[in-house]
Amino acid sequence: MRVELGGKVAVVTGGARGIGRAIAEALSANGARVFIVDIDADEAARTAAKITSSTGECVALTGDVSSLEDMAEVAETVGPADILVNNAGINTRGDRVPIHEYSVDDWRRITQVDLDGVFITSRAIIPGMLERGGGRIVNISSVAGIVPLRLQSAFVAAKAGVVNLTKSMALELGAQGILVNAVAPGSTLTDGTKALFYGEDGAYTENAESLLSHIPLGRPGTVEEIAHAVLFLVAPESSYVNGAIVTVDGGWTAGYTRDW
Ligand SMILES: NC(=O)c1ccc[n+]([C@@H]2O[C@H](COP(=O)([O-])OP(=O)(O)OC[C@H]3O[C@@H](n4cnc5c(N)ncnc54)[C@H](O)[C@@H]3O)[C@@H](O)[C@H]2O)c1
């Protein structure tokens, strides 16, 4: 997919790996100067170097999206940005427990990154965007923010928060030329989800097979498929799209898939 992003400055949080890396690669391949903001300094530097050597200048910045100080420093270093992709996110690893057993530490850690992080990063970047006369913000939510899942209460609540925060930002900022939308990925194949869930050798685990039987396309998404949706939302052509939640989930949230 080709869109014209020449001269645009883009910030991608959590861009060192996974979906964020694919987004950073796609933005760079279409002409944007990309700043990756990630808590993992080494991986961010590796990714930025790889992008710089293939498609264009990419800069790695180390920072935690839930830290006011870190994001103020990022905004200062980047200067006015045209594009912000709030992608950084975490979930519990394998341990799925009901709400009354859910760890308070995990709740705070996950909501701080997945929801507070979107607020704190946007709050830092928006003033520069307004100075620039407008821009695009894409928040990465999840299918879990649209249709709740069991045993992941913090993630589900945070990602649902991102959905309504996106719409609220769209209402506040649209008139000032900043369009705000979200992408809600379904289950997406990354190194992380392979190690945790899908299996490393290409043959799916029993759990994965069970989940995939509820997804009309019968497979997980690729990181490139998520990046393409982001690319559409930051492209000049999507100039009337504001406050949309674009699901990229193979039909997972389209309806109930069991026959009666
Ligand atoms: N992979 C999926 O199946 C899936 C499905 C739905 C939604 N999502 C969402 O997509 C986004 C990316 O997911 P992914 O699977 O690529 O994750 P990932 O774990 O592969 O990568 C996340 C990146 O974010 C960085 N990060 C984590 N905490 C951070 C913080 N506090 N500050 C800055 N950087 C931080 C990590 O270092 C890492 O580089 C997340 O918001 C996730 O919730 C993923």
The ligand as an ORCA input file, in Angstrom:
! r2SCAN-3c Opt
* xyz 0 1
  N      -0.427     -8.912     19.174
  C      -1.762     -8.989     19.309
  O      -2.370    -10.047     19.094
  C      -2.558     -7.757     19.685
  C      -3.960     -7.846     19.638
  C      -4.708     -6.727     19.968
  C      -4.091     -5.552     20.334
  N      -2.734     -5.503     20.394
  C      -2.129     -4.227     20.788
  O      -1.188     -3.812     19.830
  C      -0.127     -3.088     20.466
  C       1.211     -3.731     20.099
  O       1.167     -5.087     20.512
  P       2.334     -6.128     20.158
  O       1.699     -7.456     20.151
  O       3.107     -5.660     18.990
  O       3.220     -6.014     21.486
  P       4.778     -6.374     21.705
  O       4.864     -6.801     23.137
  O       5.280     -7.271     20.645
  O       5.476     -4.951     21.547
  C       5.136     -3.901     22.417
  C       6.262     -2.880     22.416
  O       5.903     -1.843     23.342
  C       7.015     -1.571     24.184
  N       6.526     -1.082     25.484
  C       5.930     -1.799     26.464
  N       5.651     -1.006     27.515
  C       6.073      0.239     27.178
  C       6.053      1.484     27.848
  N       5.574      1.612     29.092
  N       6.552      2.563     27.213
  C       7.087      2.455     25.950
  N       7.143      1.280     25.283
  C       6.626      0.192     25.886
  C       7.746     -2.902     24.306
  O       9.094     -2.730     24.720
  C       7.615     -3.457     22.884
  O       8.647     -3.019     22.052
  C      -0.448     -3.123     21.952
  O      -1.122     -1.946     22.334
  C      -1.355     -4.327     22.079
  O      -2.200     -4.273     23.207
  C      -1.952     -6.570     20.075
*
